[in-house]
Amino acid sequence: MADPPGFRVFSAPGRTELAGNHTDHNNGKVLAAAIQLQITAHAQKTDDNTVYFCSAGFPDVKFKLTDNKGKFDLQARPEETGTTQAIIRGIAAELNKRGCAIGGFSANAESGVLPGFGLSSSAAAETLIVRIFDSLYADGKLSAVETAQIGQIAENAYFGKPCGLMDQIACAAGGAVSIDFADSANPIVKKINFNPAEAGYILCVVNTGESHADLTADYASIPAEMKSAAAFFGKSVLREIDKETLLSRAEDIIKTLGDRALLRAIHFFDENARVDSMTSLLIEMENASSAADKQAAFYKYLDLVNESGNSSRDFLQNTFSPDNPKSQGIGIALALTNDFLHKRKLPGACRVHGGGFAGAIQAYIPKDAMDSYRINMEAVFGTGAVTELKIKLEGAGEIK
């Protein structure tokens, strides 16, 4: 069925984090990829600055961007915290602040970015909305980084969730990307060719079914403790020091900030180094002259995926909430995956996926073993718990 006249089509992918767990908020390094699961929307302008946003499974949004005098009214509202309306208002405010034209729109959206898997459905929606505003009212040429920054500001200042910039950049850019946040205002984003299927593997996520509700304090504690370790040296983020400097004052940090702050800071530096190594291995895979060399590089990559997972579990400590130690679905999923691979003597890898504390793990499973793995995991976590991922080359934007 044809779209009504004036409607245009937009989409934005979810994302999977490949490495760099909880490093972006301290100006670290990340390896991430857009995925085939996406949110799509049909949108057109409205002539009275009213926004209508309807998405299946969520409350409809309807509000005006202007006040009774026709002036833009884009201040954050405490009563909107945690709502889609807050995100839209925050995006409009930041676009307006940057001198971009804005106005109302009507959009019908449907999301295929599965909730609970750590695939960043919120970042997908944010980058989608930025692209709708930009395409309908401006030249549609905002860069992926600008699109991501606008979405992040809306999530931080209007929605009320402290998040880094990795999710939004991965959704906005598309494909696999390495991101260096040394200069947070101008992160360095590099595209990387990566397809696990070429090495005979399936990249997947396993949803443990645990709720992310009431975990904001757990998420917020990670950047806060990392930044407290940086502040110990008079710096604002950990990227402004190095691991040797950190460890030179380990005893004093423990006495002042506690053990966990030091462990989380150690994770930051080790994870940054892993991102560099994993990025190099993916480039080595792409340039390999033989299938054997490609496979060898991929196996080294898998070893580092496992190292990343172990560091998140042991140092970052985000596989379960300390307030709910009886609920450890992520740990169970990791244990079952490792048991599955070890019993069959299969090279593979698994790690916590996304923010952690609840939700999903990520795994690399040989193609020939994928059906058995799915049966094993879904016997514990339920039908549909395992989702295969494919890297989507296109980022958020208008479909022409």
ZAMARGU-4260 file (C-alpha; in steps of 0.2 Angstrom, whole numbers, plus 5000, padded with zeros to 4 digits):
<rodrens>
0) 5000/5000/5000 | 5007/5017/4995 | 5011/5030/5009 | 4999/5045/5010 | 5006/5060/5000
5) 5019/5070/5009 | 5025/5055/5020 | 5043/5051/5020 | 5051/5035/5027 | 5065/5035/5040
10) 5075/5021/5049 | 5088/5019/5062 | 5097/5003/5068 | 5100/4996/5085 | 5118/4993/5090
15) 5129/4979/5098 | 5144/4984/5108 | 5159/4973/5102 | 5172/4980/5115 | 5174/4995/5126
20) 5161/4991/5140 | 5158/5007/5150 | 5173/5017/5143 | 5165/5031/5133 | 5159/5041/5148
25) 5177/5043/5153 | 5183/5048/5135 | 5189/5030/5132 | 5188/5019/5116 | 5174/5008/5109
30) 5171/4995/5096 | 5153/4994/5091 | 5142/4990/5076 | 5124/4994/5070 | 5113/4979/5068
35) 5099/4973/5056 | 5086/4976/5070 | 5079/4994/5067 | 5065/5006/5071 | 5056/5013/5055
40) 5044/5028/5054 | 5033/5036/5041 | 5034/5055/5044 | 5028/5072/5037 | 5027/5090/5042
45) 5013/5098/5052 | 5009/5116/5049 | 5006/5121/5067 | 5022/5116/5076 | 5013/5101/5084
50) 5022/5084/5086 | 5013/5068/5085 | 5023/5052/5088 | 5015/5035/5088 | 5025/5019/5091
55) 5017/5002/5094 | 5018/4997/5112 | 5021/5015/5119 | 5010/5029/5124 | 5006/5041/5110
60) 5015/5058/5110 | 5006/5074/5106 | 5012/5092/5111 | 5017/5108/5103 | 5034/5115/5102
65) 5028/5133/5104 | 5019/5142/5118 | 5002/5152/5116 | 5012/5166/5108 | 5020/5155/5095
70) 5037/5156/5102 | 5047/5140/5104 | 5044/5132/5122 | 5058/5120/5123 | 5063/5120/5142
75) 5065/5104/5150 | 5050/5099/5161 | 5053/5088/5176 | 5036/5080/5174 | 5042/5073/5157
80) 5057/5064/5164 | 5058/5047/5157 | 5046/5049/5143 | 5047/5050/5124 | 5040/5067/5124
85) 5056/5073/5134 | 5067/5065/5121 | 5058/5074/5107 | 5058/5091/5116 | 5076/5089/5121
90) 5081/5085/5103 | 5071/5100/5096 | 5079/5111/5109 | 5097/5106/5105 | 5094/5108/5086
95) 5086/5125/5089 | 5101/5130/5100 | 5113/5125/5086 | 5103/5136/5073 | 5095/5122/5064
100) 5077/5124/5058 | 5064/5114/5067 | 5045/5112/5067 | 5031/5100/5070 | 5029/5083/5062
105) 5018/5068/5062 | 5026/5051/5063 | 5020/5033/5065 | 5035/5022/5070 | 5037/5003/5074
110) 5052/4996/5082 | 5061/4980/5079 | 5075/4983/5091 | 5071/4970/5104 | 5069/4977/5122
115) 5079/4969/5136 | 5094/4963/5124 | 5105/4979/5127 | 5103/4984/5109 | 5100/5002/5112
120) 5082/5004/5107 | 5083/5022/5115 | 5098/5027/5105 | 5090/5021/5089 | 5074/5031/5093
125) 5084/5046/5097 | 5094/5046/5081 | 5078/5042/5071 | 5070/5058/5078 | 5085/5069/5075
130) 5085/5063/5057 | 5067/5066/5055 | 5069/5084/5061 | 5084/5087/5050 | 5077/5080/5034
135) 5060/5088/5036 | 5066/5105/5041 | 5084/5107/5036 | 5096/5100/5023 | 5097/5083/5030
140) 5116/5084/5031 | 5120/5082/5050 | 5135/5071/5052 | 5133/5055/5062 | 5143/5062/5076
145) 5132/5078/5077 | 5116/5067/5076 | 5123/5056/5090 | 5128/5071/5101 | 5110/5079/5099
150) 5102/5062/5105 | 5114/5060/5119 | 5110/5078/5126 | 5092/5075/5125 | 5094/5058/5135
155) 5105/5066/5148 | 5097/5083/5151 | 5078/5079/5147 | 5075/5061/5148 | 5086/5060/5164
160) 5097/5045/5160 | 5116/5047/5161 | 5123/5039/5146 | 5139/5040/5135 | 5139/5043/5117
165) 5144/5026/5110 | 5126/5020/5108 | 5120/5035/5098 | 5136/5035/5086 | 5134/5017/5082
170) 5116/5019/5078 | 5119/5035/5068 | 5135/5029/5058 | 5130/5011/5053 | 5142/4997/5050
175) 5156/4992/5062 | 5165/5007/5069 | 5180/5010/5081 | 5177/5026/5091 | 5190/5036/5101
180) 5182/5048/5113 | 5199/5057/5118 | 5191/5073/5112 | 5173/5070/5118 | 5167/5085/5107
185) 5175/5078/5092 | 5176/5059/5093 | 5186/5050/5080 | 5175/5037/5071 | 5182/5024/5059
190) 5173/5012/5049 | 5179/4994/5049 | 5174/4979/5038 | 5168/4965/5049 | 5157/4950/5046
195) 5158/4936/5058 | 5150/4924/5046 | 5165/4925/5035 | 5175/4916/5049 | 5161/4903/5051
200) 5153/4911/5066 | 5136/4918/5072 | 5136/4934/5083 | 5121/4933/5094 | 5113/4940/5110
205) 5104/4930/5124 | 5091/4939/5134 | 5091/4932/5152 | 5073/4940/5155 | 5079/4951/5170
210) 5071/4968/5171 | 5082/4984/5169 | 5070/4993/5181 | 5078/5002/5195 | 5095/5000/5189
215) 5099/5018/5185 | 5109/5020/5201 | 5119/5005/5197 | 5123/5012/5180 | 5127/5029/5186
220) 5139/5022/5199 | 5151/5016/5186 | 5156/5033/5178 | 5155/5041/5195 | 5167/5030/5203
225) 5179/5030/5187 | 5178/5049/5188 | 5182/5049/5207 | 5198/5040/5203 | 5202/5053/5190
230) 5198/5067/5202 | 5210/5059/5215 | 5224/5065/5203 | 5215/5082/5199 | 5208/5076/5183
235) 5190/5075/5176 | 5190/5058/5167 | 5202/5043/5167 | 5208/5046/5150 | 5218/5061/5157
240) 5229/5049/5166 | 5237/5032/5163 | 5237/5015/5171 | 5254/5017/5178 | 5249/5033/5187
245) 5234/5025/5194 | 5243/5010/5201 | 5257/5021/5208 | 5244/5027/5221 | 5233/5011/5222
250) 5235/5010/5241 | 5229/5028/5244 | 5215/5026/5231 | 5209/5011/5241 | 5209/5020/5257
255) 5200/5036/5250 | 5188/5029/5237 | 5187/5010/5241 | 5192/4994/5232 | 5178/4995/5218
260) 5183/5012/5212 | 5201/5006/5209 | 5195/4990/5200 | 5184/4999/5189 | 5197/5011/5184
265) 5209/4996/5180 | 5195/4989/5169 | 5195/5006/5160 | 5213/5006/5155 | 5213/4987/5151
270) 5198/4988/5140 | 5205/5003/5131 | 5220/4993/5126 | 5209/4978/5121 | 5199/4990/5109
275) 5215/4994/5100 | 5220/4976/5099 | 5203/4970/5093 | 5202/4984/5080 | 5219/4979/5073
280) 5214/4961/5072 | 5198/4965/5062 | 5209/4975/5050 | 5221/4960/5049 | 5206/4949/5045
285) 5201/4960/5031 | 5218/4961/5024 | 5223/4942/5026 | 5230/4934/5011 | 5223/4917/5015
290) 5208/4909/5024 | 5220/4902/5037 | 5227/4919/5041 | 5209/4926/5042 | 5204/4912/5054
295) 5219/4914/5065 | 5216/4933/5067 | 5198/4929/5072 | 5203/4917/5085 | 5214/4930/5093
300) 5200/4942/5092 | 5188/4929/5101 | 5201/4927/5115 | 5200/4946/5118 | 5181/4946/5118
305) 5183/4933/5132 | 5195/4944/5141 | 5183/4959/5140 | 5169/4948/5147 | 5180/4943/5161
310) 5186/4961/5165 | 5168/4967/5166 | 5163/4953/5178 | 5178/4954/5189 | 5184/4972/5189
315) 5169/4982/5182 | 5157/4971/5192 | 5142/4974/5181 | 5135/4956/5179 | 5122/4958/5193
320) 5116/4972/5204 | 5123/4972/5222 | 5106/4976/5228 | 5099/4960/5221 | 5112/4947/5222
325) 5100/4932/5221 | 5096/4938/5203 | 5111/4933/5192 | 5104/4929/5175 | 5119/4936/5166
330) 5131/4925/5176 | 5121/4910/5172 | 5120/4914/5154 | 5139/4916/5153 | 5142/4900/5163
335) 5130/4890/5152 | 5139/4897/5136 | 5156/4893/5142 | 5150/4875/5147 | 5143/4873/5130
340) 5159/4878/5121 | 5171/4869/5132 | 5161/4852/5132 | 5162/4852/5113 | 5179/4859/5112
345) 5173/4873/5101 | 5182/4890/5100 | 5170/4904/5104 | 5167/4919/5116 | 5154/4927/5127
350) 5153/4943/5137 | 5141/4954/5146 | 5131/4965/5133 | 5127/4983/5135 | 5126/4992/5152
355) 5125/4976/5162 | 5118/4972/5179 | 5103/4963/5170 | 5098/4959/5153 | 5108/4950/5140
360) 5125/4943/5135 | 5134/4942/5118 | 5141/4927/5111 | 5151/4921/5096 | 5145/4903/5091
365) 5151/4892/5077 | 5138/4891/5063 | 5137/4872/5064 | 5133/4873/5083 | 5121/4887/5083
370) 5105/4877/5083 | 5111/4866/5097 | 5116/4882/5107 | 5099/4890/5104 | 5090/4874/5111
375) 5102/4874/5126 | 5100/4892/5131 | 5081/4893/5127 | 5078/4878/5138 | 5083/4889/5152
380) 5078/4907/5147 | 5063/4903/5136 | 5058/4903/5118 | 5065/4918/5109 | 5079/4922/5121
385) 5092/4920/5108 | 5093/4932/5093 | 5106/4931/5079 | 5113/4948/5074 | 5120/4954/5057
390) 5129/4970/5055 | 5119/4983/5045 | 5130/4995/5035 | 5117/5009/5034 | 5115/5021/5049
395) 5100/5032/5054 | 5093/5041/5040 | 5079/5044/5027 | 5075/5029/5015 | 5074/5036/4998
</rodrens>
